[in-house]
Amino acid sequence: MTSFSSASAHRLDEYLQATTIDLAQDLITLRLRLTPGVEVAERVLKQIDQNGDGILTPQEQHAYTLRVARGLSFSLNGKTLPLRLAVSTFPFIAEIKAGTGVISLQFNVRTFLKKGSYHLAYLNRGSGPDTVWLVNCLVPHDPSLHILGQKRSVDQASYALDFLID
């Protein structure tokens, strides 16, 4: 008889930056879930906790969120559009050190999309050599929005989406 133990869900040596894109005619929402692995947690915490006191103050969290935002670019039909921070949540430091803490950031792009074809481009330049990316579009709730195709770079730092509104 063989016994198995359950595997831990803790990230180890990567900084996962997973993005989902939610399309609507008046709003495009990007949700980023940033999960530092155990082996990179200290480096990420040093980027957030700027004074090294072991407390992630609202000001430090905001500064880190702005740093992440500066590494992102978003365009629609070739026109760069600003990402507006809507929500940010930070886990406890102990969770980050354990590889289970998820930093959640939500950015919104106000749009007024009409019938037609669209090309969305998204780039996440990340935060270092240990960063890995995932990106995907959610199935639109609006039946007039149709996903035509998604393209990603091999590392998924770069993403393109073609969609249609009828």
C-alpha positions as a printed Julia matrix, in Angstrom:
166×3 Matrix{Float64}:
   0.0    0.0     0.0
   1.3    3.42   -0.95
   0.42   6.59    0.86
   0.38  10.0    -0.69
   0.55  13.35    1.0
  -1.22  16.31   -0.45
   0.94  18.76   -2.35
   1.35  22.26   -1.06
  -0.01  25.11   -3.16
   2.81  27.46   -2.15
   4.72  29.08   -4.99
   8.47  28.62   -4.77
  10.92  30.4    -7.06
   8.75  32.61   -9.27
   6.76  35.81   -9.05
   3.49  34.93  -10.78
   1.64  37.85  -12.34
  -1.71  36.56  -13.65
  -4.01  38.96  -15.51
  -7.63  38.48  -16.54
  -9.31  40.89  -18.92
 -13.05  41.46  -18.67
 -14.65  43.2   -21.66
 -17.77  45.35  -21.69
 -18.8   48.09  -24.11
 -18.34  50.83  -21.51
 -15.55  49.38  -19.36
 -12.59  47.04  -19.73
 -11.34  45.63  -16.44
  -7.89  44.16  -15.86
  -7.45  42.13  -12.69
  -3.91  41.27  -11.69
  -3.13  38.62   -9.1
   0.52  38.92   -8.05
   1.86  35.95   -6.09
   5.52  36.01   -5.01
   7.04  32.59   -4.4
   8.84  31.73   -1.16
  12.3   32.17   -2.7
  11.52  35.61   -4.2
   9.26  36.94   -1.42
  11.99  38.88    0.37
  12.97  40.7    -2.84
   9.35  41.63   -3.5
   8.82  42.72    0.1
  11.88  45.01   -0.13
  10.25  46.65   -3.16
   7.05  47.26   -1.18
   8.32  47.92    2.38
  10.55  50.84    1.44
  11.67  51.7     4.97
  12.19  48.06    6.0
  10.12  48.27    9.17
   8.12  45.09    8.46
   4.85  46.99    7.95
   3.25  47.56    4.56
   1.72  50.99    5.03
  -1.02  52.3     2.73
   1.52  54.74    1.26
   3.99  51.92    0.51
   1.22  49.79   -0.98
   0.13  52.68   -3.18
   3.71  53.36   -4.31
   4.16  49.69   -5.23
   0.85  49.68   -7.1
   2.04  52.69   -9.12
   5.31  50.88   -9.85
   3.4   47.86  -11.17
   1.14  50.16  -13.23
   4.19  51.82  -14.84
   5.22  48.37  -16.1
   1.89  47.87  -17.87
   0.76  49.17  -21.23
  -2.67  48.89  -22.76
  -3.96  49.97  -26.15
  -7.11  49.61  -28.18
  -6.88  49.84  -31.97
  -3.38  51.26  -31.61
  -4.33  54.03  -29.19
  -2.73  53.87  -25.75
  -5.35  54.19  -23.02
  -4.75  55.02  -19.35
  -5.27  52.33  -16.73
  -7.09  53.68  -13.69
  -6.59  51.88  -10.4
  -9.96  50.81   -8.97
  -9.04  48.39   -6.18
  -5.88  47.09   -4.52
  -5.54  44.58   -1.7
  -2.37  43.35   -0.06
  -2.01  40.2     2.06
  -0.22  39.91    5.39
   3.58  39.78    5.19
   3.57  36.24    6.63
   1.39  35.08    3.73
   3.75  36.64    1.2
   6.74  34.95    2.86
   4.87  31.61    2.78
   4.22  31.92   -0.97
   0.45  32.06   -0.49
  -0.07  35.82   -0.31
  -1.79  37.34   -3.32
  -1.58  41.03   -4.12
  -4.76  41.89   -6.05
  -4.92  44.93   -8.29
  -7.83  45.99  -10.47
  -7.43  48.54  -13.22
 -10.28  49.94  -15.29
 -10.3   51.46  -18.75
 -13.38  53.55  -19.53
 -14.56  52.88  -23.08
 -17.5   53.73  -25.31
 -17.28  50.93  -27.84
 -19.61  50.87  -30.83
 -20.25  48.16  -33.41
 -17.08  47.11  -35.16
 -13.78  45.25  -34.92
 -11.24  45.91  -32.19
  -7.65  45.01  -31.45
  -6.53  45.13  -27.82
  -2.83  44.97  -26.9
  -1.52  44.45  -23.37
   2.05  44.29  -22.15
   3.26  43.5   -18.64
   6.96  44.24  -18.24
   6.9   42.64  -14.78
   9.32  43.24  -11.99
  12.42  41.17  -12.48
  13.97  38.0   -13.85
  11.92  35.7   -11.6
   8.6   36.98  -12.97
   6.29  34.69  -14.92
   3.09  35.86  -16.58
  -0.31  34.47  -17.42
  -3.02  36.41  -19.24
  -6.46  35.53  -20.51
  -9.72  37.16  -21.5
 -12.89  36.19  -19.68
 -15.97  35.18  -21.66
 -17.93  38.42  -22.15
 -21.31  38.72  -20.41
 -22.62  40.85  -23.28
 -23.82  38.61  -26.16
 -22.92  41.31  -28.71
 -19.2   40.96  -27.83
 -17.42  38.16  -29.71
 -13.82  37.05  -29.14
 -12.17  36.45  -32.51
  -8.72  35.42  -31.33
  -6.03  35.7   -28.68
  -2.26  35.76  -29.23
   0.41  35.63  -26.56
   4.17  35.82  -26.57
   5.81  32.6   -25.4
   6.3   34.04  -21.9
   2.8   35.66  -21.95
   4.19  39.08  -21.05
   2.69  40.35  -24.31
  -0.93  39.68  -25.26
  -3.19  40.62  -28.16
  -6.94  40.16  -28.44
  -9.16  40.65  -31.44
 -12.87  41.04  -30.8
 -16.03  42.19  -32.53
 -19.13  44.03  -31.39
 -22.25  43.43  -33.49
